[in-house]
Amino acid sequence: MARTINEQEYAKKRNEILDTAQRLIHVKGYERMTIQDILNELQISSGAFYHYFGSKPAVLEAFIERIREETEKPLLPIIRDPKLSAIEKLQGFFDTLDRLRSENRAAVLKLGRVWYADENAIVRQKVEEAVREQRAPLLTEIVRQGVREGVFTTAYPEQSGEVILSLQQGMGNTHAKLLLSLEKEQDPQNCMERITVTYAAYMDAIERVLGAPSNALYRLDAEAVKAWVTAED
């Protein structure tokens, strides 16, 4: 019983350090954040820190693993649902990610200002690599199902998941930069139009990669885009 309590206490303190590091990464950026910053925030010694993390890169690895775990949980029920068709699963995959972003819109926009700064380049790269490694097999599983159902005609089902994810990440980065550009350009209507067209273009590209029917996947409507653009005001 004592061992279980110790493990729980260890996990709790480790998460406290990780929570603080995550907050500092969001505010200062990974490159500018130091271990001393974490120590100061938590009022702990360096010995206490090194009991849980061997280095600053080790904190980054744990931060990325947390993102992987948190983003996988809502996606797995969709992938594993035997009642859903491949197109329903693919659309559900995209819808779930859109919903999670929308539910945390203010935080996502605030984080974006730091996320695309040079200080977070290494974090951004590693997170994207980790997400690609995690989600590509899930998407590939959907593609295989679609091929079996005859709704996808791609000749490269095993590679399609990674290609789709690359397109999705590219779309996300483009939209984020457009939203951030509002602070300089102050042209909401132009931003809305560009996001809408970009989303449609990427969805069209995904359908072509899969050999799926045209317009099989949802396109953003004006109200959905407006909610993001006006949130910048």
BASEVO-104896 format. One record per residue: residue number from 1; x, y, z of N, C-alpha, C in turn. Coordinates in pm, whole numbers, padded with zeros to 5 digits. Atoms other than C-alpha are relative to their C-alpha. Example, Ala and Ser with C-alpha at 12.3 -4.5 7.8 and 13.67 -1.06 7.14 Angstrom:
- 1; 00089; -00119; 00000; 01230; -00450; 00780; 00090; 00120; 00000 $
- 2; -00082; -00119; -00006; 01367; -00106; 00714; -00077; 00109; 00073 $
// end
This chain:
- 1; 00083; -00121; 00000; 00000; 00000; 00000; 00086; 00126; 00000 $
- 2; -00088; -00116; -00006; 00283; 00241; 00086; 00061; 00029; -00136 $
- 3; -00060; -00018; 00132; 00436; 00182; -00257; -00096; 00072; -00094 $
- 4; 00101; -00064; 00085; 00112; 00283; -00429; -00010; 00148; 00032 $
- 5; 00007; -00140; -00041; 00093; 00605; -00226; 00121; 00076; -00049 $
- 6; -00121; -00065; 00048; 00455; 00686; -00313; -00004; 00023; -00151 $
- 7; 00011; -00015; 00145; 00389; 00628; -00682; -00096; 00112; -00035 $
- 8; 00097; -00107; 00025; 00088; 00855; -00668; 00060; 00137; 00032 $
- 9; -00063; -00125; -00039; 00285; 01123; -00487; 00106; 00041; -00103 $
- 10; -00103; -00025; 00102; 00569; 01091; -00740; -00065; 00057; -00126 $
- 11; 00069; -00044; 00120; 00326; 01128; -01030; -00057; 00141; 00018 $
- 12; 00058; -00131; -00027; 00159; 01428; -00866; 00106; 00110; -00008 $
- 13; -00105; -00102; 00000; 00485; 01618; -00809; 00061; 00016; -00139 $
- 14; -00053; -00006; 00137; 00612; 01528; -01156; -00092; 00081; -00089 $
- 15; 00097; -00075; 00080; 00293; 01665; -01309; 00000; 00148; 00036 $
- 16; -00008; -00140; -00040; 00328; 01985; -01107; 00115; 00070; -00072 $
- 17; -00115; -00055; 00072; 00670; 02041; -01259; -00033; 00015; -00148 $
- 18; 00034; -00003; 00142; 00539; 01958; -01604; -00103; 00108; -00030 $
- 19; 00099; -00107; 00017; 00240; 02192; -01563; 00067; 00137; -00004 $
- 20; -00072; -00127; -00006; 00473; 02475; -01472; 00084; 00021; -00124 $
- 21; -00082; -00009; 00121; 00709; 02400; -01760; -00087; 00031; -00121 $
- 22; 00090; -00024; 00112; 00417; 02391; -02002; -00047; 00145; -00002 $
- 23; 00043; -00139; -00009; 00294; 02727; -01879; 00112; 00095; -00043 $
- 24; -00115; -00084; 00036; 00642; 02877; -01917; 00031; -00009; -00149 $
- 25; -00021; 00015; 00144; 00679; 02734; -02268; -00099; 00086; -00075 $
- 26; 00103; -00079; 00065; 00352; 02901; -02361; 00026; 00150; 00013 $
- 27; -00021; -00143; -00026; 00456; 03234; -02210; 00133; 00049; -00055 $
- 28; -00134; -00045; 00034; 00830; 03253; -02273; 00057; -00067; -00125 $
- 29; -00062; 00078; 00107; 00901; 02989; -02533; 00100; -00098; 00058 $
- 30; -00088; 00105; -00052; 01107; 02673; -02488; 00145; 00046; 00010 $
- 31; -00141; -00040; 00001; 01442; 02827; -02581; 00033; 00097; 00113 $
- 32; -00024; -00099; -00105; 01406; 03112; -02332; -00028; -00054; 00140 $
- 33; 00029; 00059; -00131; 01270; 02897; -02052; 00124; -00070; 00054 $
- 34; -00113; 00068; -00064; 01532; 02775; -01805; -00050; -00088; 00115 $
- 35; 00035; 00082; -00116; 01532; 02514; -01534; -00017; 00088; 00123 $
- 36; 00011; -00091; -00113; 01585; 02798; -01288; -00137; 00067; 00004 $
- 37; 00135; -00057; 00005; 01256; 02949; -01406; -00100; -00094; 00067 $
- 38; 00089; 00100; -00059; 01081; 02626; -01309; 00019; -00006; 00151 $
- 39; -00029; 00005; -00144; 01256; 02617; -00972; -00060; 00121; 00072 $
- 40; 00052; -00122; -00062; 01157; 02977; -00902; -00152; -00004; 00011 $
- 41; 00146; 00006; 00001; 00794; 02919; -00996; -00053; -00092; 00110 $
- 42; 00049; 00100; -00094; 00758; 02612; -00775; 00065; 00009; 00137 $
- 43; -00073; -00013; -00127; 01000; 02719; -00501; 00054; -00137; 00045 $
- 44; -00062; 00129; -00031; 01185; 02388; -00517; 00149; 00007; -00031 $
- 45; -00143; 00004; 00023; 01551; 02293; -00520; 00031; -00069; -00133 $
- 46; -00041; 00069; 00123; 01747; 02174; -00823; 00001; -00151; 00021 $
- 47; 00000; 00143; -00029; 01781; 01838; -00650; -00139; -00059; -00013 $
- 48; 00138; 00047; 00012; 01403; 01808; -00632; -00039; -00011; -00147 $
- 49; 00032; 00005; 00143; 01375; 01890; -01001; 00063; -00123; -00066 $
- 50; -00071; 00110; 00067; 01638; 01636; -01109; -00044; -00137; 00049 $
- 51; 00057; 00127; -00044; 01463; 01369; -00908; -00108; -00048; -00097 $
- 52; 00110; 00033; 00091; 01184; 01384; -01168; 00038; 00013; -00147 $
- 53; -00043; -00021; 00138; 01354; 01510; -01484; 00151; 00017; -00004 $
- 54; -00145; -00004; 00007; 01713; 01459; -01587; 00056; 00121; -00071 $
- 55; -00049; -00113; 00078; 01735; 01765; -01809; -00118; 00081; -00053 $
- 56; 00102; -00080; 00066; 01545; 02040; -01987; -00061; -00075; -00119 $
- 57; 00059; 00079; 00109; 01506; 01820; -02301; -00093; -00110; 00051 $
- 58; 00087; 00103; -00055; 01353; 01552; -02077; -00138; 00057; 00032 $
- 59; 00127; -00068; -00025; 01085; 01802; -01978; -00076; 00015; -00132 $
- 60; 00062; -00014; 00131; 01020; 01868; -02345; -00060; -00132; -00048 $
- 61; 00050; 00131; 00040; 00982; 01497; -02416; -00129; -00034; 00075 $
- 62; 00120; 00028; -00079; 00729; 01465; -02133; -00115; 00089; -00043 $
- 63; 00101; -00094; 00048; 00542; 01772; -02257; -00063; -00051; -00129 $
- 64; 00049; 00052; 00127; 00513; 01619; -02603; -00081; -00128; 00020 $
- 65; 00073; 00124; -00028; 00405; 01282; -02465; -00137; 00031; 00058 $
- 66; 00129; -00039; -00056; 00130; 01455; -02270; -00095; 00043; -00112 $
- 67; 00083; -00042; 00113; 00002; 01615; -02590; -00049; -00120; -00078 $
- 68; 00037; 00122; 00072; 00005; 01277; -02762; -00114; -00073; 00070 $
- 69; 00102; 00073; -00078; -00198; 01116; -02485; -00133; 00073; 00000 $
- 70; 00123; -00077; -00009; -00449; 01398; -02459; -00075; 00006; -00132 $
- 71; 00066; -00009; 00130; -00516; 01416; -02833; -00047; -00135; -00052 $
- 72; 00039; 00133; 00048; -00543; 01041; -02883; -00133; -00045; 00061 $
- 73; 00118; 00049; -00071; -00819; 00981; -02626; -00132; 00024; -00074 $
- 74; 00130; -00021; 00066; -01109; 01148; -02813; -00008; -00058; -00141 $
- 75; 00000; 00052; 00137; -01002; 01003; -03150; -00023; -00151; -00007 $
- 76; 00009; 00146; 00004; -00986; 00634; -03063; -00142; -00054; -00007 $
- 77; 00137; 00052; 00010; -01362; 00584; -03003; -00057; 00009; -00142 $
- 78; 00047; -00016; 00138; -01426; 00713; -03356; 00061; -00108; -00089 $
- 79; -00071; 00098; 00084; -01164; 00489; -03515; -00050; -00141; 00026 $
- 80; 00038; 00136; -00040; -01285; 00183; -03326; -00149; -00030; -00015 $
- 81; 00145; 00019; 00009; -01658; 00234; -03386; -00034; -00084; -00124 $
- 82; 00029; 00088; 00115; -01771; -00060; -03608; -00121; 00044; -00082 $
- 83; 00122; -00043; 00070; -02093; 00119; -03705; 00027; 00112; -00100 $
- 84; -00029; -00114; 00086; -01921; 00409; -03880; 00069; -00042; -00130 $
- 85; -00067; 00022; 00128; -01822; 00408; -04247; 00135; 00072; 00002 $
- 86; -00132; -00064; 00006; -01473; 00518; -04350; -00013; 00152; -00012 $
- 87; 00018; -00144; 00015; -01595; 00861; -04462; -00051; 00062; 00128 $
- 88; 00050; -00051; -00127; -01787; 00905; -04137; 00112; 00007; 00104 $
- 89; -00113; -00002; -00094; -01475; 00816; -03940; 00097; 00112; -00034 $
- 90; -00093; -00105; 00040; -01257; 01051; -04142; -00057; 00137; 00033 $
- 91; 00063; -00127; -00034; -01504; 01335; -04105; -00006; 00019; 00151 $
- 92; 00002; -00006; -00145; -01542; 01252; -03736; 00137; 00033; 00058 $
- 93; -00138; -00028; -00039; -01163; 01261; -03701; 00026; 00151; -00008 $
- 94; -00021; -00143; 00019; -01149; 01614; -03844; -00091; 00083; 00091 $
- 95; 00096; -00074; -00083; -01462; 01729; -03658; 00044; 00005; 00145 $
- 96; -00043; 00005; -00139; -01323; 01616; -03324; 00114; 00097; 00027 $
- 97; -00111; -00093; -00017; -01001; 01810; -03370; -00048; 00145; -00010 $
- 98; 00055; -00135; 00012; -01196; 02117; -03485; -00077; 00039; 00127 $
- 99; 00079; -00028; -00122; -01427; 02088; -03182; 00092; 00031; 00117 $
- 100; -00092; -00024; -00111; -01137; 02065; -02938; 00066; 00137; -00011 $
- 101; -00058; -00133; 00019; -00978; 02374; -03089; -00102; 00109; 00029 $
- 102; 00104; -00100; -00020; -01308; 02563; -03086; -00034; 00017; 00147 $
- 103; 00031; -00005; -00142; -01376; 02475; -02723; 00107; 00075; 00080 $
- 104; -00111; -00069; -00067; -01039; 02626; -02633; 00051; 00115; -00087 $
- 105; -00036; -00099; 00101; -01045; 02907; -02891; 00089; 00110; 00057 $
- 106; -00077; -00110; -00057; -00917; 03185; -02665; 00142; -00044; 00034 $
- 107; -00133; 00051; -00037; -00630; 02973; -02533; 00082; -00032; -00124 $
- 108; -00071; 00035; 00124; -00541; 02850; -02884; 00054; 00126; -00066 $
- 109; -00045; -00124; 00062; -00523; 03205; -03019; 00113; 00065; 00079 $
- 110; -00105; -00057; -00084; -00318; 03324; -02724; 00130; -00078; -00015 $
- 111; -00118; 00084; 00015; -00080; 03031; -02755; 00064; 00019; -00137 $
- 112; -00053; -00014; 00136; -00045; 03088; -03130; 00105; 00108; -00011 $
- 113; -00096; -00111; 00006; 00140; 03414; -03071; 00138; -00042; 00047 $
- 114; -00128; 00051; -00049; 00410; 03224; -02885; 00044; -00120; -00083 $
- 115; -00028; 00126; 00068; 00386; 02894; -03072; 00080; 00019; -00128 $
- 116; -00067; -00022; 00128; 00505; 03043; -03402; 00118; 00095; 00010 $
- 117; -00121; -00080; -00021; 00784; 03249; -03250; 00123; -00090; -00015 $
- 118; -00124; 00077; 00019; 01143; 03143; -03316; 00038; -00078; 00125 $
- 119; -00036; 00066; -00126; 01181; 03053; -02948; -00066; -00137; 00016 $
- 120; 00069; 00128; -00011; 00941; 02764; -02996; 00013; -00087; -00124 $
- 121; -00017; 00075; 00124; 01064; 02635; -03330; 00026; -00148; 00026 $
- 122; -00034; 00140; -00028; 01212; 02319; -03181; -00119; -00075; 00060 $
- 123; 00118; 00062; -00059; 00898; 02250; -02976; -00103; -00029; -00109 $
- 124; 00098; 00014; 00108; 00675; 02306; -03278; 00036; -00118; -00092 $
- 125; -00045; 00109; 00086; 00884; 02070; -03490; -00019; -00136; 00066 $
- 126; 00009; 00128; -00069; 00894; 01796; -03229; -00145; -00041; 00026 $
- 127; 00141; 00031; -00020; 00523; 01822; -03152; -00063; -00049; -00130 $
- 128; 00056; 00042; 00129; 00435; 01798; -03520; 00048; -00139; -00038 $
- 129; -00052; 00134; 00028; 00660; 01495; -03559; -00070; -00105; 00086 $
- 130; 00066; 00094; -00091; 00505; 01329; -03254; -00145; -00022; -00039 $
- 131; 00140; 00012; 00040; 00152; 01402; -03369; -00011; -00080; -00129 $
- 132; 00002; 00076; 00125; 00231; 01270; -03716; 00021; -00149; 00027 $
- 133; -00028; 00139; -00034; 00372; 00951; -03569; -00119; -00066; 00067 $
- 134; 00115; 00053; -00073; 00064; 00907; -03350; -00122; -00015; -00090 $
- 135; 00127; -00004; 00073; -00216; 00999; -03590; 00005; -00067; -00138 $
- 136; -00008; 00059; 00134; -00086; 00869; -03925; -00051; -00144; -00003 $
- 137; 00053; 00137; 00002; -00153; 00503; -03833; -00152; -00005; 00016 $
- 138; 00144; -00004; -00017; -00506; 00596; -03722; -00069; 00035; -00131 $
- 139; 00056; -00038; 00129; -00575; 00766; -04053; 00017; -00112; -00102 $
- 140; -00024; 00111; 00092; -00420; 00475; -04242; -00103; -00111; 00022 $
- 141; 00103; 00100; -00032; -00661; 00242; -04063; -00133; 00037; -00064 $
- 142; 00124; -00046; 00063; -00951; 00454; -04187; 00007; -00020; -00151 $
- 143; -00016; 00013; 00145; -00812; 00452; -04540; -00015; -00145; -00044 $
- 144; 00014; 00142; 00034; -00781; 00074; -04542; -00147; -00040; -00003 $
- 145; 00143; 00031; -00005; -01146; 00050; -04440; -00070; 00057; -00123 $
- 146; 00062; -00063; 00116; -01243; 00293; -04716; 00028; -00075; -00129 $
- 147; -00035; 00080; 00118; -01060; 00085; -04974; -00084; -00127; -00002 $
- 148; 00082; 00122; -00007; -01241; -00227; -04853; -00146; 00031; -00037 $
- 149; 00137; -00038; 00029; -01571; -00042; -04878; -00019; 00046; -00145 $
- 150; 00008; -00045; 00139; -01486; 00076; -05229; -00023; 00148; -00016 $
- 151; 00024; -00144; 00007; -01527; 00443; -05141; 00129; 00078; -00023 $
- 152; -00131; -00057; 00030; -01151; 00519; -05158; 00068; -00087; -00105 $
- 153; -00063; 00076; 00108; -00953; 00421; -05466; 00150; 00026; -00009 $
- 154; -00143; -00029; 00002; -00602; 00527; -05370; 00083; -00126; -00025 $
- 155; -00092; 00112; 00025; -00320; 00307; -05494; 00104; -00011; 00112 $
- 156; -00101; -00003; -00107; -00118; 00393; -05181; -00066; 00010; 00137 $
- 157; 00071; -00008; -00129; -00335; 00315; -04877; 00094; 00005; 00120 $
- 158; -00092; 00004; -00114; -00035; 00249; -04651; 00072; 00133; 00022 $
- 159; -00067; -00130; -00012; 00112; 00593; -04721; -00099; 00115; 00016 $
- 160; 00100; -00107; 00003; -00214; 00787; -04730; -00016; 00071; 00134 $
- 161; 00016; -00061; -00131; -00237; 00845; -04355; 00102; 00110; 00024 $
- 162; -00105; -00101; -00020; 00095; 01029; -04345; -00020; 00118; -00094 $
- 163; 00023; -00109; 00095; 00010; 01229; -04658; -00115; 00089; 00047 $
- 164; 00116; -00077; -00050; -00330; 01333; -04518; 00041; 00087; 00118 $
- 165; -00040; -00074; -00119; -00173; 01436; -04190; 00090; 00117; -00036 $
- 166; -00086; -00110; 00044; 00092; 01643; -04366; -00083; 00114; -00058 $
- 167; 00089; -00102; 00055; -00183; 01822; -04556; -00076; 00072; 00112 $
- 168; 00075; -00058; -00111; -00382; 01876; -04237; 00087; 00094; 00082 $
- 169; -00089; -00085; -00077; -00083; 02015; -04050; 00035; 00127; -00079 $
- 170; -00026; -00116; 00083; -00003; 02243; -04342; -00117; 00097; 00002 $
- 171; 00120; -00083; -00006; -00361; 02370; -04340; -00008; 00072; 00135 $
- 172; 00005; -00060; -00133; -00348; 02430; -03964; 00101; 00113; 00015 $
- 173; -00103; -00103; -00009; -00023; 02625; -03990; -00037; 00123; -00082 $
- 174; 00042; -00112; 00086; -00158; 02836; -04276; -00110; 00082; 00066 $
- 175; 00109; -00071; -00066; -00477; 02920; -04087; 00049; 00079; 00120 $
- 176; -00052; -00070; -00118; -00286; 03009; -03772; 00074; 00127; -00039 $
- 177; -00075; -00117; 00044; -00057; 03246; -03960; -00092; 00108; -00056 $
- 178; 00097; -00097; 00049; -00355; 03409; -04131; -00068; 00072; 00117 $
- 179; 00064; -00061; -00117; -00524; 03467; -03794; 00096; 00095; 00071 $
- 180; -00098; -00085; -00065; -00204; 03608; -03648; 00029; 00125; -00082 $
- 181; -00026; -00116; 00087; -00164; 03839; -03948; -00104; 00109; 00019 $
- 182; 00105; -00100; -00023; -00487; 04014; -03846; 00049; 00117; 00085 $
- 183; -00050; -00105; -00089; -00295; 04206; -03582; 00072; 00109; -00079 $
- 184; -00072; -00098; 00081; -00096; 04377; -03859; -00088; 00056; -00112 $
- 185; 00074; -00040; 00119; -00331; 04384; -04156; -00136; 00062; 00031 $
- 186; 00131; -00053; -00039; -00661; 04456; -03977; -00102; -00009; -00114 $
- 187; 00093; 00021; 00111; -00862; 04308; -04264; -00074; -00132; 00022 $
- 188; 00070; 00123; -00035; -01106; 04051; -04117; -00066; -00069; -00119 $
- 189; 00070; 00060; 00114; -01302; 04000; -04439; 00096; -00076; -00090 $
- 190; -00100; 00067; 00084; -00992; 03915; -04640; 00051; -00126; 00068 $
- 191; -00048; 00116; -00076; -00874; 03682; -04365; -00103; -00113; -00006 $
- 192; 00106; 00100; 00005; -01210; 03502; -04359; -00005; -00069; -00135 $
- 193; 00006; 00056; 00135; -01211; 03455; -04734; 00119; -00093; -00027 $
- 194; -00120; 00081; 00024; -00855; 03324; -04742; -00004; -00131; 00078 $
- 195; 00011; 00123; -00080; -00919; 03075; -04460; -00101; -00095; -00062 $
- 196; 00104; 00084; 00061; -01237; 02949; -04626; 00050; -00068; -00126 $
- 197; -00052; 00056; 00125; -01069; 02902; -04963; 00111; -00101; 00027 $
- 198; -00109; 00091; -00033; -00762; 02742; -04808; -00052; -00132; 00052 $
- 199; 00059; 00122; -00056; -00972; 02494; -04612; -00058; -00086; -00112 $
- 200; 00061; 00073; 00112; -01164; 02398; -04926; 00108; -00064; -00087 $
- 201; -00108; 00052; 00085; -00840; 02357; -05122; 00066; -00122; 00063 $
- 202; -00063; 00114; -00068; -00687; 02125; -04860; -00094; -00120; 00006 $
- 203; 00095; 00112; -00001; -01005; 01917; -04830; -00009; -00064; -00139 $
- 204; 00001; 00052; 00137; -01010; 01885; -05209; 00125; -00086; -00024 $
- 205; -00124; 00075; 00017; -00647; 01771; -05200; -00007; -00135; 00072 $
- 206; 00014; 00125; -00075; -00725; 01510; -04933; -00090; -00098; -00074 $
- 207; 00090; 00087; 00077; -01015; 01376; -05138; 00070; -00058; -00121 $
- 208; -00073; 00049; 00118; -00788; 01348; -05441; 00104; -00105; 00039 $
- 209; -00097; 00099; -00048; -00521; 01165; -05242; -00069; -00134; 00023 $
- 210; 00074; 00122; -00034; -00785; 00915; -05131; -00074; -00060; -00119 $
- 211; 00087; 00045; 00106; -00966; 00891; -05460; -00143; -00007; 00048 $
- 212; 00134; -00005; -00058; -01279; 00981; -05264; -00093; 00082; -00089 $
- 213; 00094; -00082; 00077; -01597; 01128; -05414; 00020; 00148; 00027 $
- 214; -00015; -00144; -00017; -01584; 01503; -05470; -00098; 00051; 00105 $
- 215; 00081; -00059; -00107; -01714; 01703; -05172; -00051; -00103; 00101 $
- 216; 00037; 00100; -00101; -01729; 01391; -04956; 00028; 00052; 00141 $
- 217; -00038; -00055; -00129; -01569; 01592; -04675; -00054; 00141; 00016 $
- 218; 00059; -00128; -00035; -01709; 01896; -04500; 00094; 00117; -00032 $
- 219; -00072; -00126; 00018; -01600; 02249; -04598; -00046; 00098; 00106 $
- 220; 00036; -00100; -00100; -01592; 02533; -04346; -00105; 00096; -00053 $
- 221; 00095; -00102; 00040; -01891; 02765; -04356; 00043; 00136; 00056 $
- 222; -00041; -00136; -00036; -01872; 03141; -04310; -00010; 00026; 00150 $
- 223; 00018; -00024; -00143; -02003; 03135; -03952; 00112; -00062; 00083 $
- 224; -00108; 00067; -00072; -01738; 02887; -03838; 00129; 00080; -00009 $
- 225; -00121; -00082; 00018; -01460; 03102; -03983; -00013; 00132; 00075 $
- 226; 00022; -00129; -00067; -01613; 03423; -03847; 00025; -00010; 00150 $
- 227; -00019; 00017; -00145; -01606; 03283; -03494; 00147; 00012; 00038 $
- 228; -00143; -00009; -00027; -01229; 03254; -03517; 00053; 00140; -00028 $
- 229; -00050; -00131; 00037; -01168; 03584; -03691; -00044; 00108; 00099 $
- 230; 00049; -00100; -00096; -01387; 03789; -03456; 00056; -00021; 00139 $
- 231; -00062; 00025; -00131; -01222; 03622; -03157; 00130; 00074; 00015 $
- 232; -00125; -00076; -00004; -00911; 03815; -03251; -00023; 00147; 00039 $
- 233; 00027; -00143; -00027; -01087; 04149; -03196; 00026; 00035; 00146 $
// end
